[in-house]
Amino acid sequence: MSSRTRNLTLLFVCILLVAANLRAPITGLGPVVGLIREDTGLSGTVIGLLTTLTLIAFAVLSPLVPAIARRLGIELTLVVSLFVLMIGVIVRSLPSAFSLFLGTALLGLAIAVGNVLVPTMIKRDFPKKVGLMTGIYSSFMNLWAAIASGLAIPLAEGANLGWRGALAIWGVLTVIALIAWLPQLRHRQVPQQGSHHAKGPRINLWRSGLAWYVTLFMGVQSFFFYVNITWLPEILHAQGMSTESAGWMMFLLQLVSLPASFLTPIIAARLKSQRIIAFLVAAGFGIGYVLLLMGGLILSVVGTSLIGIAGGAGFSLAVMFFALRTRTVQESAEMSGMAQSVGYFIAAIGPMLFGLLHDLTQSWTVTYITLFVMVAIFAVLGFGAGQNAYVVAAPQSSTADTAVRPQKTS
């Protein structure tokens, strides 16, 4: 094995360790929401704010991450974010409501860095294997999200750790990732001044309709994901399922997403247009929510599985759009920052809105109606984001969106 191959292999292992930390601290929250409410007396609206706070942190920091990484280098930026994540996980588990929210905000800021920079690193260091590497990265992230969901109640009640201990234990995973990343600082790459500019005029993604399609597609699929991990266990419990079983349904949701997370980027990279994939993802969400609304154990299992498959495919497709709709690493980083900034502001609405709707109506009917409307919007956005085109520089005399048809996609 050559030195370069060995270095790239070690780098990708480090990337996977970051991926393991990007969802597990969040998905472990949903199954213990009931325990938190009982222990703290917080309302559903306030509990929904916990997930919303994480997403707001994503949205605020995401557009700033590319500039920070240009100054510090991607490697050092990720190491700092892992340290902040470790602190956030610890603080969130301290015995006070203030610590619960402060720790959540800190881990949200830290995870935002990884969300933006991991897809950028894949495009930079594995340019000929973007689809495969994105698939592995997405699958690994969803695997640990599933593990965190499934173990939340057993850790809290079976192992007598309580909900605070069940959330704090994921700090161990962060420490492992932090230790693994420290040697990567030897290979730190800091772009020279001006080297991030592509040839030709600089692209203003905020004036690109194609970039907005990708951004909103990212936002709506994130909306579904965070609503699911926050409230799906409570919805299933309200339909008669035990708390532990509802937690394992969250495990199922994440587990079935793994094949879709892995295969979708590989397939997407081979297609000129990804519109058919986007349509199938929207259909999966829609049918899944219909089956959940109908109730019953079998329909709930099938519906949860469809939602999980659609969620895995939707996320990895959104991440692929950062590479497929741009030409350079810097454009990809800026697209990632823009999509995750605006996208997570959209996603942030979901958990708190659903908690508020439930508090006001004492039922989940209105929330289902909201989900169906979002599925229809998602299908339209997928049609726009999936077109065979690159974002390009907008003419100075016009603020109109521009996109060009690529000769090929990578």
Protein Blocks (a to p, Z undefined) as FASTA:
>chain_A
ZZklmmmmmmmmmmmmmmmmmmmmmmmmmmmmmmmmmmnopafklmmmmmmmmmmmmmmm
mmmmmmmmmmnopklmmmmmmmmmmmmmmmmmpccfklmmmmmmmmmmmmmmmmmmmmmm
mmmmmmmlmmmmmmmmmmmmmmmmmmmmmmmmmmmmmnonojmlmmmmmmmmmmmmmmmm
mmmmmmoccddehklpcghjdddfklpfklmmmmmmmmmmmmmmmmmmmmmmmmmmmnop
afklmmmmmmmmmmmmmmmmmmmmmmmmmpmblklmmmmmmmmmmmmmmmmmngpjklmm
mmmmmmmmmmmmmmmmmmmmmmmmpmbfklmmmmmmmmmmmmmmmmmmmmmmmmmmmmmn
opaklmmmmmmmmmmmmmmmmmmmmpccddddddfkbcbdcddddfbdZZ
